[in-house]
Amino acid sequence: MKSFSQWRPHPWHGLEIGAEPPRRVHAYIEITPFDTVKFEVDKPSGYLRVDRSVRSSSQHPALYGFIPRTLCADRVGALMPDALCGDGDPLDICVISERPISRIEIIVNARVVGGLPMCDHGEADDKIIAVIEDDPLWSKINDISELPTAIVERLLHYFLTYKLVPNKPSEVTIGKPYGFEHASTVIEAAIADYADAYGAYHQSVGVST
């Protein structure tokens, strides 16, 4: 029997995590490097909502979204020394692509290589870093240490500045970027946090791996 979804699945709860988490995951893309408005999935409906216009003049350095069926809660928060808790959202992911991609609301097969330990107002808000799985330029990379320094610095600068308000102190800090080993721990913690909140992971129809 062929598998399909008769209705549009909720991108957070209805899509699969990916083929082989924590290395190979699905990334649901909310923002591209061409967007100057922050789009974010509306949690009740699953549709994209305009969250806000980006204050800074910089644009996102990579595709940006989240890993389905993950949650940043107690386990994720405990992995970050400066955090009081997780931010209560799905785990964010940045996906590097050699070719420009301008569409949002797409699913990307991503290979995780590392992450940024971002703390926002005392809440763990990790940014997982990945590459498109079959990307002709980046697909052989296994760890963040193999990425050009400029790409990691660009991501760091963006997340440290995109919420800045003139004449107000920043509430965002980012520790030392981490490699795949710790990224896998964060992803596994986010999967467990999701299971605590919404039930254990199960394969859903409609998206093949």
PEGI-V280970 format. One record per residue. SS is DSSP state (A for helix, B for strand, O for the rest). BURIAL is 1 if it has 16 or more other C-alpha atoms within 10 Angstrom, else 0. Layout:
ss=SS burial=BURIAL
ss=SS burial=BURIAL
This chain:
ss=O burial=0
ss=O burial=0
ss=O burial=0
ss=O burial=0
ss=O burial=0
ss=O burial=0
ss=O burial=0
ss=O burial=0
ss=O burial=0
ss=O burial=1
ss=O burial=1
ss=O burial=1
ss=O burial=1
ss=O burial=1
ss=O burial=1
ss=O burial=1
ss=O burial=1
ss=O burial=1
ss=O burial=0
ss=B burial=0
ss=O burial=1
ss=O burial=1
ss=O burial=1
ss=B burial=1
ss=B burial=1
ss=B burial=1
ss=B burial=1
ss=B burial=1
ss=B burial=1
ss=B burial=1
ss=B burial=1
ss=O burial=1
ss=O burial=1
ss=O burial=0
ss=O burial=1
ss=O burial=1
ss=B burial=0
ss=B burial=1
ss=B burial=1
ss=B burial=1
ss=B burial=1
ss=O burial=0
ss=O burial=0
ss=O burial=0
ss=O burial=0
ss=O burial=1
ss=O burial=0
ss=B burial=1
ss=B burial=0
ss=B burial=0
ss=B burial=0
ss=B burial=0
ss=B burial=0
ss=O burial=1
ss=O burial=0
ss=O burial=0
ss=O burial=0
ss=O burial=0
ss=O burial=1
ss=O burial=1
ss=O burial=1
ss=O burial=1
ss=B burial=1
ss=B burial=1
ss=B burial=1
ss=B burial=1
ss=O burial=1
ss=O burial=1
ss=O burial=1
ss=O burial=1
ss=O burial=1
ss=O burial=1
ss=O burial=1
ss=A burial=1
ss=A burial=1
ss=A burial=1
ss=A burial=1
ss=A burial=1
ss=O burial=1
ss=O burial=1
ss=O burial=0
ss=O burial=1
ss=O burial=1
ss=O burial=0
ss=B burial=1
ss=B burial=1
ss=O burial=1
ss=O burial=1
ss=O burial=1
ss=O burial=1
ss=O burial=1
ss=B burial=1
ss=B burial=1
ss=B burial=1
ss=B burial=1
ss=B burial=1
ss=O burial=1
ss=O burial=0
ss=O burial=0
ss=O burial=0
ss=O burial=0
ss=O burial=0
ss=O burial=0
ss=O burial=1
ss=O burial=1
ss=O burial=0
ss=B burial=1
ss=B burial=1
ss=B burial=1
ss=B burial=1
ss=B burial=1
ss=B burial=1
ss=B burial=1
ss=B burial=1
ss=B burial=1
ss=B burial=1
ss=O burial=1
ss=B burial=1
ss=B burial=1
ss=B burial=1
ss=O burial=0
ss=O burial=1
ss=B burial=1
ss=B burial=1
ss=O burial=1
ss=O burial=1
ss=B burial=1
ss=B burial=1
ss=B burial=1
ss=B burial=1
ss=B burial=1
ss=B burial=1
ss=O burial=1
ss=O burial=0
ss=O burial=1
ss=O burial=0
ss=O burial=0
ss=O burial=1
ss=O burial=1
ss=O burial=0
ss=O burial=1
ss=O burial=1
ss=O burial=1
ss=A burial=1
ss=A burial=0
ss=A burial=0
ss=O burial=0
ss=O burial=0
ss=A burial=0
ss=A burial=0
ss=A burial=0
ss=A burial=1
ss=A burial=0
ss=A burial=0
ss=A burial=1
ss=A burial=1
ss=A burial=0
ss=A burial=1
ss=A burial=1
ss=A burial=1
ss=A burial=0
ss=O burial=1
ss=O burial=0
ss=O burial=1
ss=O burial=0
ss=O burial=0
ss=O burial=0
ss=O burial=0
ss=O burial=0
ss=O burial=0
ss=O burial=0
ss=B burial=1
ss=B burial=0
ss=B burial=1
ss=O burial=0
ss=O burial=0
ss=O burial=1
ss=B burial=1
ss=B burial=1
ss=A burial=1
ss=A burial=0
ss=A burial=0
ss=A burial=1
ss=A burial=1
ss=A burial=0
ss=A burial=1
ss=A burial=1
ss=A burial=1
ss=A burial=1
ss=A burial=1
ss=A burial=1
ss=A burial=1
ss=A burial=1
ss=A burial=1
ss=A burial=1
ss=A burial=0
ss=A burial=0
ss=A burial=0
ss=O burial=0
ss=O burial=0
ss=O burial=0
ss=O burial=0
ss=O burial=0
ss=O burial=1
ss=O burial=0
ss=O burial=1
ss=O burial=0
ss=O burial=0
ss=O burial=0
